[in-house]
């Protein structure tokens, strides 16, 4: 009887350990080395959505890392979709975004493949009527939500 109780307690601790850990970001598995990206310039002007072109550029640059993090998502909470046209209303910003997208094509392709393979994320994007081919970057937020930047 003691052995059964000890095994049950050990199993519960093993299962609850990662859930109780404070060092794991939302959407990240325990033991993963994934990190959250800090805002590149918190003083930059923002759009109505609160996002800047610089945040989108940082997210595009981080695509290879983000593509590795996406398979760790077991469940998707809130997904915010940000259209790049909203961020680049100023014509001076549009060339910066287009250059980053062109230069980061391989990272974008890898990210889209990771999103497509992630059932929770791809299903949520489908519910929001987002075409996967329009996704150019994603960003994991501190509150556990995912921001998806689309063309």
C-alpha positions as CSV (number, residue, x, y, z in Angstrom):
1,X,0.0,0.0,0.0
2,X,2.8,2.4,0.8
3,X,4.5,1.7,-2.5
4,X,1.3,2.5,-4.4
5,X,0.8,5.7,-2.4
6,X,4.5,6.7,-2.9
7,X,4.2,6.0,-6.7
8,X,1.1,8.1,-6.9
9,X,2.6,11.0,-5.1
10,X,5.8,10.8,-7.2
11,X,3.6,10.8,-10.4
12,X,1.7,13.8,-9.2
13,X,4.8,15.7,-8.4
14,X,6.3,14.9,-11.8
15,X,3.2,16.0,-13.6
16,X,2.6,19.2,-11.5
17,X,6.3,20.2,-11.4
18,X,6.4,22.0,-14.7
19,X,3.0,23.6,-14.1
20,X,4.1,25.0,-10.8
21,X,7.5,26.2,-12.1
22,X,7.8,30.0,-12.3
23,X,10.6,30.0,-14.9
24,X,8.5,28.8,-17.8
25,X,6.8,31.3,-20.1
26,X,3.3,30.6,-21.2
27,X,3.2,28.3,-24.2
28,X,6.7,27.0,-23.3
29,X,7.6,23.6,-22.1
30,X,9.5,23.2,-18.9
31,X,13.2,22.9,-19.6
32,X,12.9,24.7,-22.9
33,X,15.4,27.5,-23.5
34,X,12.9,29.7,-25.4
35,X,12.8,33.2,-24.2
36,X,10.5,36.2,-24.6
37,X,11.7,39.0,-26.8
38,X,11.9,42.4,-25.1
39,X,10.3,45.4,-26.8
40,X,13.0,46.8,-29.1
41,X,12.0,50.4,-28.5
42,X,9.4,51.0,-25.9
43,X,9.4,54.7,-26.6
44,X,8.6,54.3,-30.3
45,X,5.3,55.6,-31.6
46,X,2.5,53.0,-31.7
47,X,-0.6,52.4,-33.7
48,X,-4.1,52.0,-32.2
49,X,-3.2,48.3,-31.6
50,X,-0.2,49.4,-29.5
51,X,2.3,47.7,-31.9
52,X,5.1,49.4,-33.8
53,X,6.9,48.7,-37.0
54,X,10.0,48.0,-34.9
55,X,8.1,45.3,-33.0
56,X,7.1,43.7,-36.3
57,X,10.7,43.9,-37.6
58,X,12.0,42.3,-34.4
59,X,9.4,39.5,-34.7
60,X,10.4,38.9,-38.4
61,X,14.1,38.7,-37.4
62,X,13.2,36.2,-34.6
63,X,11.3,33.9,-37.0
64,X,13.9,31.0,-36.8
65,X,13.7,31.0,-33.0
66,X,9.9,31.4,-32.9
67,X,9.5,28.6,-35.4
68,X,11.3,26.3,-32.9
69,X,9.1,27.5,-30.1
70,X,5.8,26.9,-31.8
71,X,5.8,23.1,-31.5
72,X,5.9,23.6,-27.7
73,X,2.4,25.1,-27.7
74,X,0.0,22.7,-26.3
75,X,-3.0,25.1,-26.0
76,X,-3.5,28.5,-27.5
77,X,-5.1,31.3,-25.6
78,X,-5.8,34.7,-27.1
79,X,-4.4,35.2,-30.6
80,X,-4.0,38.8,-31.8
81,X,-3.7,39.4,-35.5
82,X,-1.9,42.5,-36.6
83,X,-2.0,43.5,-40.3
84,X,1.2,45.1,-41.4
85,X,-0.7,47.6,-43.5
86,X,-2.0,49.0,-40.2
87,X,1.6,49.5,-38.9
88,X,3.0,50.8,-42.2
89,X,0.4,53.5,-42.9
90,X,3.3,55.9,-43.0
91,X,4.8,55.3,-46.5
92,X,8.3,55.7,-45.0
93,X,7.9,52.6,-43.0
94,X,6.6,50.3,-45.8
95,X,10.0,49.9,-47.5
96,X,11.6,48.8,-44.2
97,X,8.9,46.1,-43.7
98,X,9.1,44.9,-47.4
99,X,12.9,44.6,-47.2
100,X,12.7,42.6,-43.9
101,X,10.1,40.3,-45.5
102,X,12.2,39.8,-48.6
103,X,15.4,39.3,-46.6
104,X,13.7,37.0,-44.1
105,X,11.9,34.8,-46.6
106,X,13.6,31.6,-45.4
107,X,12.6,32.4,-41.8
108,X,9.1,33.2,-42.9
109,X,8.8,29.9,-44.8
110,X,10.0,28.0,-41.7
111,X,7.6,29.9,-39.5
112,X,4.6,29.2,-41.7
113,X,5.5,25.5,-41.8
114,X,5.7,25.5,-38.0
115,X,2.3,27.3,-37.7
116,X,0.8,24.8,-40.2
117,X,2.1,21.9,-38.1
118,X,0.7,23.4,-34.9
119,X,-2.8,22.2,-34.7
120,X,-3.9,24.6,-31.9
121,X,-2.4,27.6,-33.5
122,X,-3.4,26.8,-37.1
123,X,-7.0,26.0,-36.0
124,X,-7.3,29.3,-34.1
125,X,-6.0,31.2,-37.1
126,X,-8.5,29.4,-39.3
127,X,-11.3,30.5,-36.9
128,X,-10.1,34.1,-37.4
129,X,-10.0,33.5,-41.1
130,X,-6.3,34.1,-41.4
131,X,-4.6,32.5,-44.4
132,X,-1.4,30.8,-43.3
133,X,0.5,32.1,-46.4
134,X,-0.1,35.6,-45.1
135,X,1.7,35.0,-41.8
136,X,5.0,36.8,-41.7
137,X,5.9,36.7,-38.0
138,X,4.6,35.6,-34.6
139,X,5.4,36.8,-31.1
140,X,4.8,35.2,-27.7
141,X,3.5,37.9,-25.3
142,X,4.2,37.9,-21.5
143,X,0.4,37.4,-20.8
144,X,0.5,34.1,-22.7
145,X,-1.2,35.4,-25.8
146,X,0.3,35.1,-29.3
147,X,0.6,38.0,-31.7
148,X,0.5,37.1,-35.4
149,X,1.7,39.6,-38.0
150,X,0.1,39.2,-41.4
151,X,0.4,40.8,-44.8
